[in-house]
């Protein structure tokens, strides 16, 4: 007799990515371990880097974009005096300068202009596209293309440890910030060059390394039984949005993509998350103050 | 807190093998967002250096011993703290008994004992200080480290907007009834757990039966009033929408502070069982009513307000 299909798994599982794995490798592994087709990660972590990689499973993939836009915290080890092709340890050395005279005071002083909103040029070897081609593909073919600078915000940049010529920095930054670029630019500012020699992501949005599980721990768990103890509810990434509580009839309208009239006197904000009469999550929507309605933009299927 | 690989909890420093370590130390009451950043940093650093990680914590919390009359109560019980530390990816957790004798040690004496475990780097919050009159602050610990062969790394305090995240700020928020702020700083709702005891059964007579728990001794108690809460029962089901009264119940007037939780759409006998109550939002302060009808009318309004707060919290994963 055929086994009944296992219940679908939905939610975020926070993986502590091992070194030498690509973020895509982690997604493929989670897909196999959960048996869920819809799996995606929030924010690429370079293969050499370790730490927090939130992975969206099932209906969480519908809102993963809101997590990819979240702030991140890193513990970054930057080695001064050595410049590499990739601004990390992956690429070959292109320049070596004597950094012996560098002091912690000099490193501390150079950090100040990098705090706050800055224009940052992505590394030559990066996954972003210029003219439809990935930068690293162009760079490998020797077609040096300067990616346009991007506006990023570095909320916090603290020198925690200085063991010449290696600095350990705590970096809290916006989406889109390249720590490899930060290493390159700090090295240039000090005139000796630098590369990122170790990177651990401590936080993505609400998830910290303290919340993360290893792939081995996920593999050792029994699914779906252990899922609630391992995964976070998909709505965790939109928890700050106003909540719309719908009765059975309104929930049906929502599921069918129909606009929901706002309660009399209610403030219609630009976005919302919606729940059914039993607290079940129904997805997210946008408010239209002119019409005094809430319109579903992403309807999630019930678990 | 998700279940995962567990760090080992040991009593004191003597059981630890001598191995090169990254050590972090703190009271870690509540294991709030700032603590979690410090722990994550120390774990990440130990990984970068290929060393073991150790979290050292003091129990009781020093202020409970040194200034009990000024201490508002702890954010979470010891076992909760140790479970969170164990789940935070730290390899080992050492619990040191904080006694008046312990407090009389000089920072040098204490750091010699800690250095003997193989300490290479000490990771602390920037406001941390050890010993009487905060003699062992970051600068003093750096001097001691220079002598004993370890480095001291001070991690900046984490802020939420303009607010510094600290255990004392969280305790103050809970005491003021601002459990929503406490939740934001803590990274999860404030929780009271306890065994359900027999109360005055007043609630049942007016259609709002309650599960009454004795607050665990030593925990900070939210300001008197009515709260939207989630109650977790030992039945393994998810959190249930509820509202909780905190106060001295003038009508009953036994003098002791009551914590009475009415769980919506639930009618089971919970006496003798342990329940956990998560505080999400304060709905109003405590009040007296002219008669039972006025009380019931107010409880209906409270229920509607609590359900509106809670509807968004109860989706099951």
HADDOCK unambig.tbl for C-alpha pairs under 7 A between the chains (distance, minus, plus):
assign (segid A and resid 10 and name CA) (segid B and resid 317 and name CA) 6.50 0.50 0.50
assign (segid A and resid 11 and name CA) (segid B and resid 317 and name CA) 6.58 0.50 0.50
assign (segid A and resid 75 and name CA) (segid B and resid 41 and name CA) 6.76 0.50 0.50
assign (segid A and resid 160 and name CA) (segid B and resid 153 and name CA) 5.83 0.50 0.50
assign (segid A and resid 160 and name CA) (segid B and resid 154 and name CA) 6.63 0.50 0.50
assign (segid A and resid 160 and name CA) (segid B and resid 155 and name CA) 6.84 0.50 0.50
assign (segid A and resid 161 and name CA) (segid B and resid 153 and name CA) 6.46 0.50 0.50
assign (segid A and resid 200 and name CA) (segid B and resid 44 and name CA) 6.20 0.50 0.50
assign (segid A and resid 202 and name CA) (segid B and resid 40 and name CA) 6.05 0.50 0.50
assign (segid A and resid 202 and name CA) (segid B and resid 41 and name CA) 6.86 0.50 0.50
assign (segid A and resid 209 and name CA) (segid B and resid 40 and name CA) 5.51 0.50 0.50
assign (segid A and resid 210 and name CA) (segid B and resid 36 and name CA) 6.49 0.50 0.50
assign (segid A and resid 210 and name CA) (segid B and resid 40 and name CA) 5.93 0.50 0.50
assign (segid A and resid 210 and name CA) (segid B and resid 87 and name CA) 6.98 0.50 0.50
assign (segid A and resid 210 and name CA) (segid B and resid 88 and name CA) 4.14 0.50 0.50
assign (segid A and resid 210 and name CA) (segid B and resid 89 and name CA) 6.10 0.50 0.50
assign (segid A and resid 211 and name CA) (segid B and resid 1 and name CA) 6.37 0.50 0.50
assign (segid A and resid 211 and name CA) (segid B and resid 2 and name CA) 6.27 0.50 0.50
assign (segid A and resid 211 and name CA) (segid B and resid 88 and name CA) 6.79 0.50 0.50
assign (segid A and resid 213 and name CA) (segid B and resid 4 and name CA) 6.15 0.50 0.50
assign (segid A and resid 217 and name CA) (segid B and resid 4 and name CA) 6.72 0.50 0.50
assign (segid A and resid 228 and name CA) (segid B and resid 317 and name CA) 6.40 0.50 0.50
assign (segid A and resid 229 and name CA) (segid B and resid 2 and name CA) 5.55 0.50 0.50
assign (segid A and resid 229 and name CA) (segid B and resid 3 and name CA) 5.84 0.50 0.50
assign (segid A and resid 230 and name CA) (segid B and resid 2 and name CA) 5.53 0.50 0.50
assign (segid A and resid 230 and name CA) (segid B and resid 3 and name CA) 6.29 0.50 0.50
assign (segid A and resid 233 and name CA) (segid B and resid 317 and name CA) 4.93 0.50 0.50
assign (segid A and resid 243 and name CA) (segid B and resid 312 and name CA) 5.90 0.50 0.50
assign (segid A and resid 245 and name CA) (segid B and resid 311 and name CA) 6.22 0.50 0.50
assign (segid A and resid 275 and name CA) (segid B and resid 312 and name CA) 6.33 0.50 0.50
assign (segid A and resid 279 and name CA) (segid B and resid 311 and name CA) 5.47 0.50 0.50
assign (segid A and resid 279 and name CA) (segid B and resid 312 and name CA) 6.41 0.50 0.50
assign (segid A and resid 279 and name CA) (segid B and resid 314 and name CA) 5.01 0.50 0.50
assign (segid A and resid 279 and name CA) (segid B and resid 315 and name CA) 4.59 0.50 0.50
assign (segid A and resid 280 and name CA) (segid B and resid 315 and name CA) 4.44 0.50 0.50
assign (segid A and resid 280 and name CA) (segid B and resid 316 and name CA) 6.56 0.50 0.50
assign (segid A and resid 281 and name CA) (segid B and resid 315 and name CA) 5.47 0.50 0.50
